[in-house]
Amino acid sequence: MEALLRLNWQTFFDAMKDDQEMRSLEQVVSTATMEVQKGVSTCTIQRLHDASELEKLHAKFNKYNKSTSKMGRYWLSYVEMVSLLLRFVRSTRRRRLEFAPRVHS
């Protein structure tokens, strides 16, 4: 599953390589990756979580995925369903039965 997501992100970056905004967002991602590699801390994670650039990148990524082929959307749907199943299994193993997945329309 991780391989599918990596391929999807790589295809996204390849398709957006001429977009000027994407170049700056790609730099933010590179910087964030280096920060995490140096050491993971609560402060680092919180700073990344609050980064508006990463939100913009995720929004562009979602928009790109909605415009892909039917086969691409199928595999992204598959990844989403497997992720949901894994979250459910993890929550039942931890006996946290308040698992409430978000349903996408």
N, C-alpha and C positions, 0 to 999 in steps of 0.2 A: 504494500500500500504506500509506503514511504517513497518507493521508486516512482510510482505513478504521480505522486505530488511533486517530486523533484523534476520529473519530466515536464509536468504542467507549468511549473514556475519557470523552468528554463525556456520553454516555448514562449511563454509570456514575455520574458525579458528580451528574447530574440525578436519578437514581433514589435516590441516597443523601443528598439535600439535607436531609432531616429527621433524619438520624442524627447525634447529638451528637458521637460519636467521629470521624465523618467531617469535621466542621467543624474539629476540632483537627488532623486529618491534612492537610486541605486547606491549613491555615495553614503546616504544615511544608513542604508541596510549594511553596507560594508563596515561602517564605523560601529554600528550596533553589534555586529557579529564579533568584531575584535574585542569590544568591551566584555561580552559574555565569555569569550575564550580566555580573557585575562583572569576572570573570576566572577562567579555568579553570586550576587548578593541581593537581598531584598530591595535595596536602594536601586541597583541596576535594573532589576526587573520592573520596578515601579516606574522608573524613568522611561523605559522602553514602552511600557503599557500606555503611558500618557503622551507619547510622541504623536503629534498630529500628522507628521510626515508618514508614519507607518499606517495610520488610518487612511490617508490618501492613497497610499500604495495598495492597501487591501481593497479599497473601493474600486480602483482601476482594475485590479486583478479579477474581482467579481464581475465587473462590466465586461471584461475581455472573455471570461468564461461563459457568460450568457450569450455571447455572439459567436461561439465556436460551433463546430459541426454537431450533428445529432450524435455521432459516435463519441465525440469529446464530452458532450453533456451527459451521455450515458455513463461514461467512466467516472466522471465527477460525482454523479448521483450514487454510483456504486461506492466510491470512497466515503461519501457522506453517510451512507447507510451502515457501512462497516464501522465507521467511527462511532456512530450512535450505538450500535450493538456492543462495541468494546466498552463504551462508557457505562452502559447498563450492566454488563457483566462485572465490571470493576466496582460499581456501586453495590451490587448484591453481594459480592465477596466481602466487602467492607461493612456489610449490613446497614448500609445507608439507603433505606428504601424510599427516601423522599426524592429519589431521582425523578426529575420532571423535565424531559427533553423538550426543547423548543420545536414546535411543528412549523415547518415552512409551507407557505401556501403556494 
